């Protein structure tokens, strides 16, 4: 296994250098094959400084045990970057394997022990992305003004405009 303190959880074909790449399917570049619904994960407590989780969590109904496990394996002050589809996105509703959508407040549930004493996170940054092309985090040039306005007033977007302007995904940066 690689000697690194970074985890790419549910990596699929998005293999990251200097990360331990974990997926439930043995693909080229996957370092560890493990079903993330099977708890505990094959890592010791307080192991990772960084966890990257892109388009994985929407495939599971029960988010709580997965978040508890991410909290367990991450170090204090670790950076956990989670990318998920926004609940009104056609990306969410168009994929039959998606079981849950996310909004701006989903991860606030775990903020400051609101849920339980097993998870306490600080949400550092939330970002809604309107469009994407050929890869994650690559917005189309004409979406930047709309992305800027949506992220300037995210609660306004979420309350009144999400049905009219369907965004591609909700990006959350969380520190445990």
Secondary structure, 3 states (H helix, E strand, C coil): CCCCCEEEECCCCCCCCCCEEEECCCCCCCCEECCCCCCCCCCCCCCEEEEEEECCHHHCCCHHHHHHHHHHHEEEEEEEEEEECECCCHHHHCCCCCCCCECCCHHHHHECCCCCCCCCEEEEEEEEECCCCCCCCCCCHHHHHHHHHHHHCHHHHHHHHCCCCCCCEEEEEEEC
